[in-house]
């Protein structure tokens, strides 16, 4: 078992978790990535030796999950990873978290969040893009009555006065991404409802919407419904505590958008996958659903009716053969037929 050493360059007079991490990074990061960051920070402060196996057992992560999370924090500039010649991670060093202004330049351009998991590869709004709007352009936009109303509404949702960077970001959604005022307002409302009203989270969501071609509030609501369905499907597979990866999203998007299957039919396919192979395998579920698609199945009710009709029918009971005559000595003779009415008349005449 290879040991893994964790170090910190943070000064001793800081809190264990710097406030900038909470303010700037925690809300927009995957929850599992945050758990790993906090656990490693604890180990660094205590000077403990750990390993990938120990982390995996404690957090129920695969080694691949751990490396993905470490790469995420390294790209944000919060960690420095030292690797051996063979590429094995030998040291993890915590770095001082940059200020808010510097983090805008150094941060991962595709902040992973629940709202933007479907397009985690989308490019982020670079500060240079926002700076392309000259002070004159910003002043011109803010002079518009509808923009003033939008910024006022944003302040009401966020419960604070917007700073210049937040104003520039919102105006970028309008002038750079060409979002309508209604769509920007819904974007802010949605982010605040998720408890993530910081500008970086809104930026991540806005870019994911732009990549999807979302241009109306109706489009955005439908996209959010797809995202909720993604998590329902993961839950049916027994997958919890993480965002779907892109390959999984590709499968699920095809099931809902191309095949146009309702959620309950997809979940039925997931349940059958687990029952048959005892593991959440998207390619196996794809085979089930593609077969249903080819057979014209469109709903769970139609599936059950089709399967009921295809069940082999039980053969009807064979007609019973007449009971064979017994061959005992009492029946082994000619049976006589009597007319009892005629016999009665004969008896009466006899008198």
Buried (B, 14 or more C-beta within 10 A) or exposed (E): EEEBBBEBEBEEEEEEBBEBBEEBBBBBBBBBBBBBBBBBBBBBBEEEEBEBEBBBEEBEBEEEBBBBBBBBBBBBBBBBBEEEEEEEBEEBBBBBBBEBEEBBEEBBBBBBBBBBBBBBEBEBBEBEBBEEBEEEEBEEBEEEEEBEEBBEBBBEBBEEEBEEBBBBBBBBBBBBBEBEBEBBBBBBBBBBEBEBBBBBBBBBBBBBBBBBEBBEBEBBEEBBEBBEBBBBBBEBBEBEEBBBEEEBBBBBBBBBEEBEBBBEBBBBBBEEBBEEEEEBBBEBBBEBBBEBBEEEBBEBEBBEEEEEEEEEEEEEEEEEEEEEEEEEEEEEEEEEEEEEEEEEEEEEEEE
